[in-house]
Amino acid sequence: MVLLTRHYVDEVLVVDDGSSDNTAKIAEMAGARVIVHPENMGKGAALRTGFDAAKNSHVIVTLDTDGQHDPQQIPCLVAPILSGQADMVNGSRYLHGKETDTPSYRRVGQTVLDQATKLNSGIDITDTQSGFRAFSGHISDAFRFKAHNLAIESEMLADASNAGLRIKEVDIDVRYDVDCSTEHPVKHGIGVLVKILRDMEFNKPLYYFTVPGMAMGLTGLYFGISFLQSFSMGGSLPFGPTLLMVMLMIIGTFMAFTGIILHSIARSIHMLVPRASFARPNPEHVGVVEDAGDVEAVAVKKAGEVRVAADVQR
C-alpha cells in the first residue's frame, strides 16, 4: 500500500503501534518514514500520532492499508475539501443505495452501528464505519482520539458533529477478499456499540437516560394500573410484581430527570463556552492518512511534499 499510495503522495509516514513483525521495516524499505510506539496503544493513539505528524498539511486522508481501499480514489475523496465544499469527507460503500459485496453478517452489524452512531452524532451518513476518509488539516484539534479500538470511526463522527464541521460523502469501492483484521467481527461490533453508548451519556443524555427512564416508568405505571384494577375487583396484590412496579417507576423517574438535567447543563455550557473555531485556512498544504485494522497510515502533502503515516498493531 505504501508503494501504491506514493503515486498520490510524496512521503509516507508509518506509525508502528507496537507490532512484532517486520511490517515497519518493510514499510521503511518501501520508502516510508517510520514512527514506532514502544507498545500497542490502540488505534486512536496511532491516528493521533499520524495526525500530529501531518500538522500544517492542508488535507489528511485515512485509508486501510490491507488493500481494502483503492488509493486511486484519493483524488475523488479530497476534491470536496480542495474545492472548499467540506471540512471532512467520508468514503461510503452504500451511498445512493449502491450495491456492494459486503458479507451479510457484516451488513447486519453495520446497520446497527450506523443507527447508533447517527443517534449519537446527529450526522446522517450512509457508512459510519468507513476507514477511508479525508480531513482538512486545520480540523485535527477537533478530534479526541480516545477510542482504543475500531470505535474510533464513530468517535470521530461525534467529534466532527460537536465541532460543527461540514461533512460530505463520496462513493468508494471496498475489497473483502483481502481483509486482514485480527479482531472477530462480532467482538468488534459489540465493542464499538458499547463505546457509542458510553459516548451518548455525554453527547445525548436525553437518549441515554431520559428515553430508557420513561420506558421503565411507563412500564411500571402499566403494571400499577393492572394491579389496581385487579385489587379493586377483589384480587390481592402480589408482593414480587408490586415491588418490581415500584422500582421501575422510581428508577425510571430518576433516570428521566437525570437526562433532562444533564441536557440542560450541556446546553448551558455550550451557550457560555464559545465553540472552537475551525475556519478553513488558506490552502497551503495537503495531507493524506491511511488506516487499516492492523495498520494505520497517514499521507501528508505539504507545499509539494507529501507524507504518509501508518500504524501496525500485532
C-alpha positions as CSV (number, residue, x, y, z in Angstrom):
1,M,0.0,0.0,0.0
2,V,2.9,2.3,0.6
3,L,4.1,1.9,-3.0
4,L,0.6,2.4,-4.4
5,T,-0.1,5.4,-2.2
6,R,3.1,7.1,-3.2
7,H,1.6,7.6,-6.6
8,Y,-0.7,10.2,-5.0
9,V,1.6,11.5,-2.2
10,D,5.2,12.5,-1.8
11,E,6.2,10.9,1.5
12,V,4.8,8.1,3.6
13,L,4.9,8.2,7.4
14,V,4.3,4.8,9.2
15,V,3.3,4.7,12.8
16,D,4.2,1.2,14.2
17,D,1.9,0.6,17.1
18,G,3.9,-2.0,19.0
19,S,4.0,-4.6,16.2
20,S,6.0,-7.8,16.5
21,D,6.6,-8.4,12.8
22,N,8.6,-6.8,10.1
23,T,5.9,-4.6,8.7
24,A,7.6,-1.4,9.8
25,K,10.9,-2.4,8.4
26,I,9.3,-3.4,5.1
27,A,7.4,0.0,5.0
28,E,10.7,1.8,5.5
29,M,12.3,-0.2,2.7
30,A,9.3,0.8,0.5
31,G,10.1,4.5,1.1
32,A,8.1,5.3,4.2
33,R,9.3,7.2,7.3
34,V,8.5,5.2,10.4
35,I,7.5,6.3,13.9
36,V,7.4,3.5,16.5
37,H,5.2,3.2,19.5
38,P,7.1,1.1,22.2
39,E,3.9,-0.8,22.9
40,N,0.4,-1.2,21.4
41,M,-1.5,1.9,22.4
42,G,-4.6,1.4,20.2
43,K,-6.0,2.8,17.0
44,G,-6.9,6.2,18.5
45,A,-3.4,6.8,19.7
46,A,-1.9,5.7,16.4
47,L,-4.2,8.1,14.5
48,R,-3.3,10.9,16.9
49,T,0.4,10.3,16.2
50,G,-0.3,10.3,12.4
51,F,-2.4,13.5,12.6
52,D,0.3,15.2,14.8
53,A,2.9,14.3,12.2
54,A,0.6,15.7,9.5
55,K,0.2,19.1,11.1
56,N,0.3,22.1,8.9
57,S,-0.9,20.0,6.0
58,H,-4.0,21.1,4.0
59,V,-5.6,17.6,3.7
60,I,-5.2,14.4,5.6
61,V,-6.6,11.1,4.2
62,T,-7.1,7.9,6.1
63,L,-7.4,4.5,4.4
64,D,-7.0,0.8,5.1
65,T,-3.5,-0.4,4.3
66,D,-4.6,-4.0,4.0
67,G,-5.7,-3.4,0.4
68,Q,-9.4,-3.0,1.1
69,H,-9.3,0.6,-0.2
70,D,-8.0,1.8,-3.6
71,P,-5.5,4.7,-3.4
72,Q,-6.6,5.6,-6.9
73,Q,-9.8,7.0,-5.4
74,I,-7.9,9.5,-3.2
75,P,-8.3,12.4,-5.7
76,C,-12.1,11.9,-5.6
77,L,-12.1,11.8,-1.8
78,V,-10.1,15.0,-1.4
79,A,-11.9,17.0,-4.1
80,P,-14.7,18.4,-1.9
81,I,-12.1,19.7,0.6
82,L,-9.8,21.2,-2.1
83,S,-12.8,23.0,-3.6
84,G,-13.9,24.3,-0.2
85,Q,-17.1,22.4,0.0
86,A,-16.3,20.3,3.0
87,D,-14.1,20.0,6.1
88,M,-14.4,16.2,6.2
89,V,-15.2,13.7,3.5
90,N,-16.5,10.2,4.3
91,G,-16.0,7.4,1.8
92,S,-19.2,5.4,1.6
93,R,-19.8,1.8,0.4
94,Y,-23.5,2.4,0.4
95,L,-24.1,5.9,-1.0
96,H,-27.3,6.2,-3.1
97,G,-28.1,2.6,-2.2
98,K,-25.1,1.4,-4.1
99,E,-24.8,-2.4,-4.2
100,T,-21.7,-3.9,-2.6
101,D,-20.4,-7.3,-1.9
102,T,-20.4,-6.7,1.8
103,P,-20.9,-10.0,3.7
104,S,-24.5,-10.3,5.0
105,Y,-23.4,-10.7,8.7
106,R,-21.2,-7.6,8.4
107,R,-24.1,-5.6,6.8
108,V,-26.4,-6.5,9.7
109,G,-23.9,-5.3,12.3
110,Q,-23.1,-2.3,10.1
111,T,-26.8,-1.3,10.1
112,V,-26.9,-1.4,13.9
113,L,-23.7,0.6,14.3
114,D,-24.9,3.1,11.7
115,Q,-28.1,3.8,13.5
116,A,-26.4,4.1,16.9
117,T,-23.7,6.4,15.5
118,K,-26.3,8.6,13.8
119,L,-28.2,8.8,17.0
120,N,-25.1,9.8,19.0
121,S,-23.6,12.2,16.4
122,G,-26.7,13.6,14.8
123,I,-25.0,13.1,11.4
124,D,-27.0,11.3,8.7
125,I,-24.4,9.5,6.6
126,T,-24.6,6.1,5.0
127,D,-21.4,4.4,6.1
128,T,-20.4,5.4,9.7
129,Q,-17.7,2.7,10.0
130,S,-15.7,3.7,6.9
131,G,-12.0,4.0,7.3
132,F,-11.5,5.8,4.0
133,R,-11.9,9.5,4.9
134,A,-10.4,12.9,4.1
135,F,-9.9,15.7,6.6
136,S,-9.0,19.3,6.2
137,G,-5.7,19.6,8.0
138,H,-6.8,22.5,10.2
139,I,-9.5,20.5,12.0
140,S,-7.3,17.9,13.6
141,D,-7.7,19.5,17.0
142,A,-11.4,18.8,16.8
143,F,-10.8,15.1,17.5
144,R,-10.2,13.4,20.9
145,F,-8.6,10.1,19.6
146,K,-9.6,8.4,22.8
147,A,-11.1,5.2,21.4
148,H,-8.6,2.3,21.6
149,N,-10.2,0.1,19.0
150,L,-12.2,0.4,15.8
151,A,-14.7,2.6,17.6
152,I,-12.6,5.5,16.6
153,E,-14.6,5.9,13.4
154,S,-17.8,6.6,15.4
155,E,-16.0,8.8,17.9
156,M,-14.6,11.0,15.1
157,L,-18.0,11.5,13.7
158,A,-19.3,12.6,17.1
159,D,-16.4,15.0,17.4
160,A,-17.0,16.3,13.9
161,S,-20.6,17.0,14.8
162,N,-19.8,18.7,18.0
163,A,-17.3,20.9,16.2
164,G,-19.8,21.9,13.6
165,L,-17.7,20.6,10.7
166,R,-19.1,20.4,7.1
167,I,-19.2,16.7,6.1
168,K,-19.8,15.2,2.6
169,E,-19.8,11.6,1.3
170,V,-18.4,10.1,-1.9
171,D,-18.7,6.7,-3.4
172,I,-15.8,4.3,-2.8
173,D,-15.1,0.6,-3.6
174,V,-14.0,-1.9,-1.0
175,R,-12.5,-5.4,-1.3
176,Y,-13.3,-8.0,1.3
177,D,-11.0,-10.8,-0.1
178,V,-8.0,-9.1,1.4
179,D,-9.5,-8.4,4.9
180,C,-6.5,-8.9,7.3
181,S,-8.3,-7.8,10.5
182,T,-7.2,-9.8,13.6
183,E,-10.4,-9.0,15.5
184,H,-13.5,-11.1,15.3
185,P,-16.3,-9.1,13.7
186,V,-18.9,-9.9,16.4
187,K,-16.4,-8.8,19.2
188,H,-15.6,-5.7,17.1
189,G,-19.2,-4.8,16.6
190,I,-20.1,-5.2,20.3
191,G,-17.1,-3.2,21.4
192,V,-18.0,-0.3,19.0
193,L,-21.6,-0.3,20.1
194,V,-20.6,-0.2,23.8
195,K,-18.3,2.7,23.1
196,I,-21.1,4.6,21.2
197,L,-23.5,4.1,24.1
198,R,-20.9,5.4,26.6
199,D,-20.4,8.4,24.4
200,M,-24.1,9.1,24.3
201,E,-24.0,9.5,28.1
202,F,-22.3,12.9,27.5
203,N,-23.4,13.8,23.9
204,K,-27.1,12.7,24.1
205,P,-28.2,12.4,27.7
206,L,-31.8,12.6,26.7
207,Y,-31.4,9.4,24.7
208,Y,-29.1,7.7,27.2
209,F,-31.1,8.5,30.3
210,T,-34.5,10.1,29.7
211,V,-35.8,7.8,26.9
212,P,-35.0,4.5,28.8
213,G,-36.2,6.1,32.0
214,M,-39.5,7.0,30.5
215,A,-39.9,3.5,29.1
216,M,-39.2,2.0,32.5
217,G,-41.6,4.4,34.3
218,L,-44.4,3.8,31.8
219,T,-43.9,0.0,32.2
220,G,-44.2,0.4,35.9
221,L,-47.3,2.6,35.5
222,Y,-48.9,0.0,33.3
223,F,-48.3,-2.7,35.8
224,G,-49.6,-0.5,38.6
225,I,-52.8,0.2,36.8
226,S,-53.3,-3.5,36.1
227,F,-52.6,-4.4,39.7
228,L,-55.0,-1.7,41.0
229,Q,-57.8,-3.0,38.6
230,S,-57.3,-6.5,39.9
231,F,-57.3,-5.3,43.5
232,S,-60.4,-3.2,43.0
233,M,-62.2,-6.4,41.8
234,G,-61.3,-8.3,45.0
235,G,-58.0,-9.6,44.0
236,S,-54.8,-9.4,46.0
237,L,-51.6,-7.5,45.3
238,P,-48.7,-9.9,44.6
239,F,-45.7,-8.8,46.6
240,G,-43.0,-9.5,43.9
241,P,-44.6,-7.9,40.9
242,T,-45.8,-4.9,43.1
243,L,-42.2,-4.4,44.3
244,L,-41.0,-4.5,40.7
245,M,-43.6,-2.0,39.7
246,V,-42.5,0.4,42.4
247,M,-38.8,0.0,41.5
248,L,-39.5,0.6,37.8
249,M,-41.4,3.8,38.5
250,I,-38.8,5.1,40.9
251,I,-35.7,4.2,38.8
252,G,-37.4,5.3,35.6
253,T,-38.4,8.7,37.0
254,F,-34.9,9.2,38.4
255,M,-33.3,8.4,35.0
256,A,-35.7,10.6,33.1
257,F,-35.0,13.7,35.3
258,T,-31.3,12.9,35.3
259,G,-31.3,13.1,31.5
260,I,-33.2,16.3,31.4
261,I,-30.9,17.9,34.0
262,L,-27.7,16.8,32.2
263,H,-29.2,18.0,28.9
264,S,-29.9,21.4,30.4
265,I,-26.4,21.6,31.9
266,A,-24.8,20.7,28.5
267,R,-26.9,23.4,26.7
268,S,-25.8,26.0,29.3
269,I,-22.2,25.1,28.9
270,H,-22.4,25.3,25.1
271,M,-24.0,28.7,25.4
272,L,-21.4,30.0,27.9
273,V,-18.3,28.5,26.4
274,P,-17.7,29.5,22.8
275,R,-17.2,26.7,20.3
276,A,-13.6,26.5,19.0
277,S,-13.2,28.0,15.5
278,F,-12.3,25.7,12.7
279,A,-12.5,28.2,9.9
280,R,-10.8,27.0,6.7
281,P,-7.3,28.5,6.3
282,N,-5.6,29.3,3.1
283,P,-4.9,26.1,1.1
284,E,-1.1,25.9,1.6
285,H,-0.7,22.3,2.4
286,V,-2.2,18.9,1.6
287,G,-2.0,15.6,3.6
288,V,-3.3,12.0,3.5
289,V,-3.8,9.4,6.2
290,E,-4.2,5.6,5.8
291,D,-6.0,3.4,8.3
292,A,-6.2,-0.3,8.3
293,G,-7.4,-2.6,11.1
294,D,-3.9,-3.5,12.0
295,V,-2.1,-0.8,10.1
296,E,-2.7,2.9,10.3
297,A,-1.1,5.0,7.6
298,V,-1.1,8.8,7.1
299,A,-0.1,10.5,3.9
300,V,0.5,14.2,4.0
301,K,1.1,16.7,1.3
302,K,2.9,19.9,2.3
303,A,3.9,22.5,-0.3
304,G,4.7,19.9,-2.9
305,E,5.8,17.3,-0.4
306,V,3.5,14.5,0.8
307,R,4.0,12.3,3.9
308,V,2.0,9.2,4.8
309,A,1.8,7.7,8.3
310,A,0.8,4.1,9.2
311,D,0.3,2.2,12.4
312,V,0.9,-1.6,12.7
313,Q,-0.9,-3.5,15.6
314,R,0.0,-7.1,16.1
